[in-house]
Every structure is written in C-alpha cells, then in structure tokens.
Amino acid sequence: SVVGKGSYDGLVKPGLHEVRIVGTRGDQSIKIQVMRGKKTTVQQESSGVLRTDFPAPGGSPSSHTYKPPWTTPPPIGMYAMAYIIFLDTLNPQATGMTLEDVVHGGPGGSLRIGYRFAENVGAEATFQYSVQFGAGDIGSVRGVSYALGAARVGALGRFMVPAKTSVRFVATVGGGAVWNFISWKPRAQLSGVYVDAQGWGGFAQMELGVEFEFAHILTDLSLQHTLQSTGGLEVAEVGESAFGGKLLFAIGPMLSVGYGFW
C-alpha cells in the first residue's frame, strides 16, 4: 500500500516489504527487510535506481524496474467449438478378413458446447461423427470395400495450462456412447450394399494440443486418441461380430475454431 510520496520517515512493521517509487524515469521497486530496533534506509540515486542497506533475504541491494502483477480476471463462461478430424484405426483387421486387408484413415467432424469454470478447468458436451474406409475379404466374397462409421455422444473434461499469453496447452479426457455402423460393398457390385451391421457401444477419448486465443476467437490444434467398442456389429455372412467384439484404437489430428463467451 502507498504510505507516502517524496520523503518518508516513520515506523513500518518488521518483515519483508516492497518499496515502489514512481518518477519521471519510470517506476522502480525494491524489496527490503525491516528489522525491529534497526533503521532501514532506502535512497534514490540521480539515475533513478533505489538502494537500501537492508535488502530482503536473497534480494539485491539495488532496485529493478517495477512490473505490475498480472491481475487480469480469469476468463469464465460458455464456449463453442467446431472441429474437423482425420482418424486412422491402428488395429483394423476384422474377423474373416485376410491379414493383407488395409483400412485407410477417414474424415470426421465434431461440435462441442462447454463451460469454463476456472482459469484452467472446463467441461463440455460433444457430438462427433467419423468414417473410415477399408478393403478386404468377407466370407467367400473377395475384394470387399467397406465403410466403418461412428457417431459419438459424450462429455469431456477440459484442462488448460494457465498462461499470460494467448497460447496455452490443452488436454481433454472423457467418454460416452457410440453408434457404430459398418457397410460392406463388393467392388464387383458397386451399385449395391452387400451387408450392413450396426449397434451401440461405448468409447473413451483423450486429446492433447495447443490453443490460440485472440479477441475471444479460439483455435485448437490437437491429437485425438479414441478407444471404442464394436459390440453389435454382427455380420450374418460371417456369423459373428465383424471385429470380434474387440476394442478399436484410433488416432489422428484435429483442427478447430470456436468462440469464448467471456
């Protein structure tokens, strides 16, 4: 707190204190140690630098340019984000398909509405749709192309590393329900779908990335990791789940644009 301007000679409680001088040469501040029964002197030289005979422990006997503390209130409020995604499944082989089968990555999109509770914590609801394309054999039919799709609805926790700049690290983690579908189509019969299978399952998701904020505009560049079940994807011609009921692990980059209402 300000105790005086110009010369000051008086009693100050013992302990650590910061003396700040505002002048034409700029603000200067110095930390001092006030000791009971002893006089602590702070003087300003002609250059504007402050000097003291009792600096704070570990401090310097001379001053430095004063930098006001960062007091910007933490941004709190609603936000909305729209993502484009490219996911690639790392364990794509389905039951009844050869080991030479190839699953290519595919596009997707996500819409999210969230609320930032504190400077570094938020929560959001998410809807995401993605599809991946592959080719292989199913039963006695060779050269089958297929689409593996997923519609996910869930909730995510959002964690942000606080920063004084417009750039921060962001991580989200959560999960929810997923509606899987798989459509097979023999290359020789491009005009018709061979087999469809669909069913509900669950998913877990984690993202790591960097966020840029300018004038409340949010831009994220992240890497998504998704683990989802394939329950219910029974293919009649094979007589069992297309992926044997196993979990599928997908990974891929995400780019988003959004707005923070704070």
Beta strands, then each sheet from edge to edge (+ up, - down):
strand 1: 15-21
strand 2: 28-34
strand 3: 42-44
strand 4: 50-52
strand 5: 64-65
strand 6: 77-89
strand 7: 102-104
strand 8: 106-118
strand 9: 121-138
strand 10: 141-160
strand 11: 167-186
strand 12: 195-214
strand 13: 217-228
strand 14: 234-235
strand 15: 240-241
strand 16: 248-261
sheet 1: 1+ 2- 5+
sheet 2: 3+ 4-
sheet 3: 7+ 9- 8+ 6- 16+ 13- 12+ 11- 10+
sheet 4: 14+ 15-
end
